[in-house]
Amino acid sequence: MQINRRKVLGASAFLAGSASLGVHSIARATEIDTSALAPITGNAEPIGRDERAARVERVRRLMAANDIAAIVLEPGSSMVYFTGVRWRRSERLTAAVIPATGMPFIVTPFFERPSVAESLEIDADIHVWQEDESSTELLARQLRAIGLGKSRIGFEETVRFFASDGLAHAMPDARIVSADAVVRGCRMRKTANEIALMHVASDVTKAAYEWAVPQIRAGMTNRQISALMDAATRALGGAPEFSMVLIDEASAYPHGTGKPQVVRPGSTVLFDCGCTVEDYQSDISRTVFSGEPDPAAMATWHLVREGQNTAFAAAQLGQSAGSVDDAVRALYESKGLGPRYRLPGLSHRTGHGIGMDGHEPVNLVHGEATKLDIGMCFSNEPGIYYPGRFGVRQEDCFYMTEKGPCWFTEPSAEPNLLFGARQ
């Protein structure tokens, strides 16, 4: 699928002359014509059984190093990451247990067993409980059966309290601990296969921007513009995760406002959009202008890009994640913004981890001591916000290589282009 680059060249001034053009009839996604787009995800290779098995072995090595005898997972991205099981959380506990040695196992309701087993991609036993039985008693019984009744049992950080509390009561001689060191230790460092999928997801969002932005006209609402991005993302083969569009004053608040928003000549339009391809996500923000932008907003756009470059340069192997945020704040404070999180300025962290979840540990935030390492992936989004006026956020994600950081999408040097050339 080829995007007409000439259509993108005027992206920052997409409303020049728009008053005479009127509003296109694109109110609902079902009415949006995406016939010019085709899927670009055909080469995306999903994570397979061999890689999941390697993940289990990797987490076991970390468990041994951290004196954790087993980890407990609930349905969600970590369960998919290690086992492939795609399930939902409810009041009925389904949990996966990966012991440091021996066969992993899953506990689940009896009547859910066939459905849970359908997506299982590692060698594991499945143990079931009936409606009049305790799921955590079954969990405890199976852990005792493999000799872990008095061991340190690690719980993934999103597992609900009733599960950890129930196990603590059922196994009073065991010690319930955090599994962050081992689960994060695996998930933070992406493999080449994971990074390839994130590249595909980023390519989808990039192409959606290039198709949608030139179509914006005066009078359009933020919801209509979001519908354009969602429709393009689906047509390109991705699954939309979010397509936030903030116009003028709403762009001054990083996650927006519920007030009605309409594009006008001179508007600042901030996008924050992402999709999923084979479980892996993209996250890209762009700020574009209608007609003649506010000169202060244009100057802020260039300072935000300088902030992105500063963060990228600071993101070097062995440096702390927090030092990246510190470098950006030093730049902004030298320009009279802040200090720290004070507005006008940067009111949020410089970036977050990304992978199967749009936001993953660890963050590029002051005080984060985790050292940057090969395979770690982050957003780079040091926005600047003027309450009551406008906000500017440019966001591109990068990953760490043996040579330093590498962009998933290359930011552009000028606001009249949406993207630069890939490295």
C-alpha positions as CSV (number, residue, x, y, z in Angstrom):
1,M,0.0,0.0,0.0
2,Q,1.5,3.3,-1.1
3,I,0.7,6.6,0.6
4,N,0.8,9.7,-1.7
5,R,3.6,11.6,0.0
6,R,2.5,14.9,-1.6
7,K,-0.7,14.7,0.4
8,V,1.3,14.6,3.5
9,L,3.5,17.6,2.7
10,G,0.8,20.0,3.7
11,A,-0.3,18.2,6.9
12,S,0.5,21.0,9.3
13,A,-1.5,23.5,7.2
14,F,-4.3,21.1,6.2
15,L,-7.0,23.7,6.6
16,A,-5.6,26.3,4.3
17,G,-8.7,27.4,2.3
18,S,-10.9,24.9,4.2
19,A,-13.7,27.3,4.8
20,S,-14.7,27.1,1.1
21,L,-14.4,23.3,1.1
22,G,-16.9,22.6,3.8
23,V,-17.1,19.4,5.9
24,H,-16.9,16.0,4.3
25,S,-19.6,13.5,5.2
26,I,-17.5,11.2,7.4
27,A,-19.5,11.2,10.6
28,R,-19.6,7.4,11.2
29,A,-16.8,4.9,10.7
30,T,-19.2,2.7,8.7
31,E,-19.5,5.5,6.1
32,I,-15.8,6.1,5.7
33,D,-14.4,5.0,2.4
34,T,-11.1,3.2,3.0
35,S,-11.0,1.5,-0.4
36,A,-7.6,3.1,-1.1
37,L,-6.1,1.2,1.8
38,A,-5.1,-2.5,2.0
39,P,-3.6,-4.5,4.9
40,I,0.1,-4.2,5.4
41,T,0.4,-6.8,8.2
42,G,0.7,-9.9,6.0
43,N,4.3,-10.5,7.0
44,A,3.6,-10.3,10.8
45,E,4.8,-13.5,12.4
46,P,2.9,-14.3,15.6
47,I,4.8,-15.5,18.7
48,G,5.0,-19.3,18.6
49,R,5.4,-22.2,20.9
50,D,9.2,-22.3,20.8
51,E,9.5,-18.6,21.9
52,R,7.0,-19.1,24.7
53,A,9.0,-22.2,25.9
54,A,12.1,-20.0,25.8
55,R,10.3,-17.4,27.9
56,V,9.4,-20.1,30.5
57,E,13.0,-21.1,30.8
58,R,14.2,-17.5,31.0
59,V,11.8,-16.7,33.8
60,R,12.9,-19.9,35.6
61,R,16.5,-18.7,35.6
62,L,15.3,-15.4,37.1
63,M,13.2,-17.2,39.7
64,A,16.3,-19.1,40.8
65,A,18.3,-15.9,41.1
66,N,15.5,-14.3,43.1
67,D,14.7,-17.2,45.4
68,I,11.1,-17.6,44.0
69,A,9.7,-21.1,43.8
70,A,6.8,-20.4,41.5
71,I,4.9,-17.5,39.9
72,V,1.2,-17.0,39.7
73,L,-0.5,-15.3,36.8
74,E,-4.1,-14.3,36.0
75,P,-5.6,-13.8,32.5
76,G,-4.0,-10.8,30.8
77,S,-0.9,-9.9,28.9
78,S,1.5,-11.7,31.2
79,M,-0.5,-15.0,30.9
80,V,-0.5,-14.6,27.1
81,Y,3.2,-13.8,27.2
82,F,4.2,-17.0,29.0
83,T,1.4,-19.5,28.1
84,G,-0.5,-18.2,25.1
85,V,-3.8,-18.6,27.1
86,R,-6.3,-16.0,26.1
87,W,-8.9,-15.7,28.7
88,R,-10.9,-13.1,30.6
89,R,-11.0,-12.3,34.2
90,S,-14.2,-12.9,36.2
91,E,-15.2,-13.8,39.8
92,R,-14.2,-17.3,38.9
93,L,-10.4,-17.7,39.2
94,T,-8.3,-19.0,36.3
95,A,-4.6,-18.9,37.1
96,A,-1.4,-20.1,35.6
97,V,1.5,-21.3,37.8
98,I,5.0,-21.6,36.5
99,P,7.2,-23.4,39.1
100,A,11.0,-23.0,39.1
101,T,11.2,-26.7,38.3
102,G,8.6,-29.1,37.0
103,M,5.5,-28.8,34.9
104,P,3.6,-25.5,34.7
105,F,-0.1,-25.9,35.5
106,I,-3.4,-24.0,35.2
107,V,-6.3,-24.0,37.6
108,T,-9.7,-23.1,36.0
109,P,-13.4,-23.9,36.5
110,F,-14.4,-27.4,35.2
111,F,-16.7,-26.1,32.6
112,E,-14.1,-23.6,31.2
113,R,-11.4,-26.2,30.7
114,P,-11.9,-26.8,27.0
115,S,-12.0,-23.1,26.2
116,V,-8.9,-22.3,28.3
117,A,-7.0,-25.2,26.8
118,E,-7.8,-24.0,23.3
119,S,-5.1,-21.3,23.2
120,L,-2.6,-23.0,25.5
121,E,0.9,-23.0,23.8
122,I,3.2,-24.5,26.4
123,D,3.3,-27.9,28.0
124,A,1.2,-27.6,31.1
125,D,-1.3,-29.6,33.2
126,I,-4.8,-28.2,33.7
127,H,-6.5,-28.8,37.1
128,V,-10.2,-27.9,37.5
129,W,-12.4,-26.8,40.4
130,Q,-16.2,-27.1,40.6
131,E,-18.7,-24.4,41.5
132,D,-19.0,-25.5,45.1
133,E,-15.2,-25.7,45.6
134,S,-12.6,-23.1,46.4
135,S,-10.3,-22.1,43.6
136,T,-7.5,-21.0,45.9
137,E,-7.7,-24.2,47.9
138,L,-7.1,-26.1,44.6
139,L,-4.2,-23.8,43.9
140,A,-2.7,-24.4,47.3
141,R,-3.2,-28.2,47.0
142,Q,-1.4,-28.3,43.7
143,L,1.5,-26.2,45.0
144,R,1.8,-28.4,48.1
145,A,1.8,-31.5,45.8
146,I,5.0,-30.3,44.1
147,G,6.6,-29.5,47.5
148,L,6.1,-25.7,47.6
149,G,3.9,-25.5,50.7
150,K,6.5,-23.5,52.6
151,S,8.1,-21.7,49.7
152,R,8.2,-18.1,48.3
153,I,5.4,-17.8,45.8
154,G,5.6,-14.8,43.5
155,F,2.4,-13.0,42.3
156,E,2.4,-11.0,39.0
157,E,1.6,-7.4,39.8
158,T,-1.9,-7.4,38.3
159,V,-3.2,-10.5,40.1
160,R,-6.2,-9.6,42.2
161,F,-6.2,-9.5,46.0
162,F,-8.7,-12.2,46.5
163,A,-6.4,-14.7,44.8
164,S,-3.3,-13.8,46.8
165,D,-5.2,-13.5,50.0
166,G,-7.0,-16.8,49.5
167,L,-3.7,-18.5,48.8
168,A,-2.1,-16.9,51.9
169,H,-4.9,-18.3,54.0
170,A,-4.8,-21.8,52.4
171,M,-0.9,-22.0,52.6
172,P,0.0,-20.2,55.9
173,D,3.5,-21.5,55.8
174,A,4.2,-20.1,52.4
175,R,5.4,-16.6,51.8
176,I,3.6,-14.4,49.2
177,V,6.0,-12.1,47.4
178,S,6.1,-9.8,44.3
179,A,7.0,-11.4,41.0
180,D,8.0,-8.1,39.5
181,A,11.7,-8.9,39.4
182,V,11.2,-12.0,37.3
183,V,8.2,-11.1,35.1
184,R,9.5,-7.6,34.4
185,G,13.0,-9.1,33.9
186,C,11.5,-11.1,31.0
187,R,9.0,-8.7,29.5
188,M,11.1,-5.5,29.6
189,R,13.7,-7.0,27.2
190,K,12.0,-7.7,23.9
191,T,13.3,-10.3,21.5
192,A,13.9,-9.7,17.8
193,N,10.5,-11.3,17.0
194,E,8.7,-8.9,19.4
195,I,10.4,-5.9,18.1
196,A,9.5,-6.9,14.5
197,L,5.8,-7.0,15.5
198,M,6.1,-3.6,17.1
199,H,7.6,-2.3,13.9
200,V,4.6,-3.6,12.0
201,A,2.1,-2.1,14.5
202,S,4.0,1.2,14.2
203,D,3.9,1.0,10.4
204,V,0.1,0.6,10.6
205,T,-0.4,3.7,12.8
206,K,2.1,5.7,10.6
207,A,0.1,4.8,7.5
208,A,-3.2,5.7,9.2
209,Y,-1.9,9.1,10.0
210,E,-0.7,9.7,6.5
211,W,-4.1,8.8,5.2
212,A,-6.3,10.5,7.8
213,V,-4.6,13.9,8.5
214,P,-4.9,15.4,5.0
215,Q,-8.6,14.7,5.1
216,I,-9.3,16.9,8.1
217,R,-11.5,20.0,7.4
218,A,-12.9,22.9,9.4
219,G,-16.0,22.0,11.3
220,M,-15.0,18.4,12.0
221,T,-15.2,17.2,15.6
222,N,-12.5,15.3,17.4
223,R,-14.8,12.2,17.3
224,Q,-15.0,12.4,13.5
225,I,-11.3,12.6,13.2
226,S,-10.9,9.6,15.6
227,A,-13.2,7.6,13.4
228,L,-11.0,8.3,10.5
229,M,-8.0,6.9,12.3
230,D,-9.8,3.8,13.5
231,A,-11.2,3.1,10.1
232,A,-7.8,3.4,8.5
233,T,-6.1,1.3,11.2
234,R,-8.6,-1.6,10.6
235,A,-8.2,-1.3,6.8
236,L,-4.5,-1.5,7.2
237,G,-4.7,-4.7,9.2
238,G,-4.3,-3.4,12.8
239,A,-6.7,-3.5,15.7
240,P,-7.3,0.1,17.1
241,E,-6.3,0.5,20.7
242,F,-6.9,4.2,21.1
243,S,-7.4,7.2,18.8
244,M,-7.5,10.3,21.0
245,V,-7.9,13.6,19.2
246,L,-7.7,16.9,21.2
247,I,-8.4,20.3,19.7
248,D,-7.2,23.7,20.9
249,E,-7.7,24.1,24.7
250,A,-8.3,20.3,25.1
251,S,-4.8,19.7,23.8
252,A,-3.5,21.5,26.9
253,Y,-4.6,18.5,29.0
254,P,-2.7,15.4,28.2
255,H,-5.7,13.1,28.3
256,G,-8.2,15.7,27.2
257,T,-11.6,16.9,28.3
258,G,-15.2,15.9,27.8
259,K,-16.1,19.3,26.3
260,P,-17.2,19.5,22.6
261,Q,-14.3,20.1,20.2
262,V,-14.4,21.4,16.7
263,V,-11.6,22.2,14.3
264,R,-11.4,25.9,13.3
265,P,-8.9,27.9,11.2
266,G,-5.8,28.3,13.4
267,S,-6.6,25.2,15.5
268,T,-4.0,23.1,17.3
269,V,-4.9,19.4,16.8
270,L,-3.2,16.8,19.0
271,F,-3.4,13.1,18.1
272,D,-2.5,10.2,20.3
273,C,-3.1,6.9,18.5
274,G,-2.1,3.3,18.6
275,C,-3.0,-0.2,17.5
276,T,-2.2,-3.8,18.1
277,V,-0.8,-6.4,15.7
278,E,-0.4,-10.0,16.9
279,D,-0.5,-8.8,20.6
280,Y,2.1,-6.0,20.2
281,Q,1.3,-2.3,20.3
282,S,2.2,1.0,18.7
283,D,1.8,4.5,20.3
284,I,2.4,7.6,18.2
285,S,1.3,11.2,18.9
286,R,1.3,14.1,16.4
287,T,0.4,17.7,16.8
288,V,-0.7,19.5,13.6
289,F,-2.0,23.0,12.9
290,S,-4.9,24.4,10.8
291,G,-4.1,27.3,8.6
292,E,-1.8,29.8,10.3
293,P,-1.0,28.4,13.8
294,D,-0.5,30.4,16.9
295,P,3.2,31.5,16.7
296,A,3.6,30.3,20.3
297,A,2.3,26.9,19.5
298,M,4.6,26.6,16.5
299,A,7.6,27.6,18.7
300,T,6.5,25.1,21.2
301,W,6.3,22.4,18.5
302,H,10.0,22.9,17.8
303,L,10.9,22.9,21.4
304,V,9.1,19.6,21.9
305,R,11.0,18.1,19.0
306,E,14.2,19.3,20.7
307,G,13.0,17.6,23.8
308,Q,12.5,14.4,21.9
309,N,16.0,14.6,20.5
310,T,17.4,15.3,23.9
311,A,15.6,12.2,25.4
312,F,16.8,10.0,22.5
313,A,20.4,11.2,22.9
314,A,20.3,10.6,26.7
315,A,18.9,7.0,26.2
316,Q,22.2,5.1,26.3
317,L,22.9,1.6,27.5
318,G,23.8,1.5,31.2
319,Q,22.2,4.9,32.0
320,S,19.2,5.0,34.3
321,A,15.8,5.3,32.9
322,G,15.3,8.3,35.1
323,S,18.2,10.2,33.6
324,V,16.4,10.4,30.3
325,D,13.6,12.4,32.0
326,D,16.1,14.5,33.9
327,A,17.8,15.5,30.6
328,V,14.5,16.7,29.1
329,R,13.5,18.7,32.2
330,A,16.9,20.4,32.3
331,L,16.3,21.6,28.8
332,Y,12.8,22.8,29.4
333,E,13.8,24.5,32.7
334,S,16.6,26.3,30.8
335,K,13.8,27.8,28.6
336,G,11.8,29.1,31.5
337,L,9.3,26.2,31.7
338,G,8.4,24.3,34.9
339,P,10.3,23.7,37.1
340,R,9.6,20.0,37.4
341,Y,5.9,19.3,36.7
342,R,4.7,22.9,37.0
343,L,2.8,24.3,34.1
344,P,3.4,25.6,31.5
345,G,5.8,22.8,30.9
346,L,6.0,19.0,31.0
347,S,3.4,17.7,33.5
348,H,4.0,14.0,33.0
349,R,6.9,11.6,32.5
350,T,9.0,11.7,29.4
351,G,8.0,8.2,28.4
352,H,6.8,4.7,29.4
353,G,7.7,1.2,28.5
354,I,5.7,-0.4,25.7
355,G,5.2,-3.9,24.3
356,M,2.1,-6.1,24.7
357,D,0.6,-3.4,26.8
358,G,0.6,0.2,25.7
359,H,2.0,1.2,29.1
360,E,4.5,-1.2,30.7
361,P,7.3,-1.0,33.2
362,V,9.6,0.8,33.4
363,N,9.1,4.5,32.8
364,L,11.3,7.3,31.7
365,V,10.6,9.2,34.9
366,H,12.8,11.0,37.5
367,G,14.1,8.6,40.1
368,E,13.7,5.4,38.1
369,A,17.0,3.6,38.7
370,T,16.6,0.7,36.2
371,K,19.5,0.7,33.8
372,L,18.7,0.8,30.1
373,D,19.5,-2.5,28.4
374,I,19.2,-4.1,25.0
375,G,15.6,-4.9,24.0
376,M,13.9,-2.4,26.2
377,C,11.3,-0.3,24.4
378,F,9.9,3.1,25.3
379,S,7.7,6.0,24.2
380,N,9.4,9.4,23.8
381,E,6.8,12.0,24.4
382,P,8.0,15.1,26.3
383,G,4.9,17.3,25.6
384,I,4.6,20.9,26.7
385,Y,1.2,22.2,27.9
386,Y,-0.2,25.7,28.3
387,P,-3.4,25.4,30.3
388,G,-6.4,27.2,28.8
389,R,-4.5,27.7,25.5
390,F,-2.9,24.6,23.8
391,G,-0.6,21.7,24.2
392,V,1.9,20.1,21.9
393,R,3.0,16.5,22.1
394,Q,5.1,14.6,19.6
395,E,5.5,10.9,20.4
396,D,7.6,8.2,18.8
397,C,8.8,5.0,20.3
398,F,12.3,3.6,20.3
399,Y,14.1,0.4,21.4
400,M,17.5,-0.2,22.7
401,T,20.1,-2.0,20.6
402,E,23.8,-2.8,21.2
403,K,24.6,0.5,19.5
404,G,22.0,2.6,21.5
405,P,18.5,3.7,20.8
406,C,16.7,3.1,17.5
407,W,13.4,4.6,16.4
408,F,10.3,2.6,15.5
409,T,9.1,5.7,13.7
410,E,11.3,8.6,12.8
411,P,10.0,12.0,13.9
412,S,10.1,14.8,11.4
413,A,12.2,17.9,11.6
414,E,9.3,20.2,10.5
415,P,5.6,20.3,11.3
416,N,4.7,20.2,7.6
417,L,5.8,16.6,7.5
418,L,4.3,13.8,9.7
419,F,7.3,11.5,9.7
420,G,11.0,11.5,8.9
421,A,12.8,8.7,7.0
422,R,13.3,5.5,8.9
423,Q,16.8,4.8,10.2
